[in-house]
């Protein structure tokens, strides 16, 4: 997914879409969560801004199962978690 695709997802959640959109159900679930009595903000960030989410997104993209429930973090997430805990920042090149 490129930058414009991921930014488009944020716009779809915020602005809505047709009920016939391929991901209409998922987008509606996200919007329902956002209507609850809590504070939520939705912003686009580059993959360097959230390495843990990037690792999990790549893991999900390579999996054939529609749902994965993790009891503990996958090994491939270990370095990203450590870097996050240490406050390491990554530069976008």
C-alpha positions in Angstrom: 0.0 0.0 0.0 1.5 3.4 -0.9 1.1 6.7 0.8 -1.9 7.8 -1.2 -3.7 4.5 -0.6 -3.3 4.7 3.2 -4.2 8.4 3.3 -7.3 7.4 1.3 -8.3 5.0 4.0 -8.3 7.7 6.6 -10.5 9.8 4.3 -12.9 6.9 3.8 -13.3 6.5 7.5 -13.7 10.2 8.2 -15.9 11.1 5.2 -17.8 7.9 4.6 -18.3 5.9 1.4 -21.0 4.1 -0.5 -22.7 1.1 1.1 -21.4 -0.9 -1.9 -17.8 -0.1 -1.3 -15.7 -3.3 -1.0 -14.8 -2.5 2.7 -18.1 -0.7 3.6 -18.8 -3.1 6.6 -15.3 -2.6 8.1 -15.5 1.1 7.6 -18.8 1.3 9.3 -17.5 -0.7 12.3 -14.6 1.8 12.6 -17.0 4.7 12.4 -19.2 3.0 15.1 -16.2 2.8 17.4 -15.5 6.4 16.8 -19.1 7.4 17.9 -18.6 5.9 21.4 -18.2 8.0 24.5 -14.4 8.3 24.3 -11.9 10.5 22.6 -10.5 9.2 19.3 -8.4 10.9 16.7 -7.6 9.4 13.4 -4.4 10.5 11.6 -2.3 9.2 8.8 1.3 8.4 9.7 4.2 7.1 7.6 5.4 3.5 8.4 8.5 5.0 10.0 6.2 6.7 12.5 4.8 3.4 13.8 7.1 0.5 13.1 5.0 -1.9 15.2 1.9 -1.3 13.2 3.9 -1.7 10.0 5.2 -5.1 11.1 1.7 -6.2 12.0 0.2 -4.9 8.7 2.8 -6.9 6.8 2.1 -10.0 8.9 -1.6 -9.6 8.1 -1.0 -9.0 4.4 0.8 -12.4 4.1 -1.8 -14.4 6.1 -4.7 -16.2 4.4 -6.8 -16.4 7.6 -9.4 -13.6 7.8 -8.8 -13.2 11.6 -5.8 -13.8 13.8 -6.0 -13.5 17.6 -2.5 -13.1 19.1 -1.9 -14.4 22.6 1.5 -12.9 22.6 3.5 -10.8 20.1 5.0 -12.5 17.1 8.7 -12.9 17.1 8.9 -10.6 14.0 7.6 -7.8 16.2 10.3 -8.0 18.9 12.8 -5.5 17.4 10.1 -3.0 16.6 8.7 -3.2 20.2 12.2 -2.8 21.6 13.0 0.2 19.4 9.6 1.8 20.4 10.3 1.2 24.1 13.7 2.8 23.8 12.4 5.8 21.9 14.2 5.1 18.7 13.0 7.2 15.8 13.3 6.3 12.1 14.1 8.8 9.3 12.0 8.6 6.2 14.3 8.5 3.1 
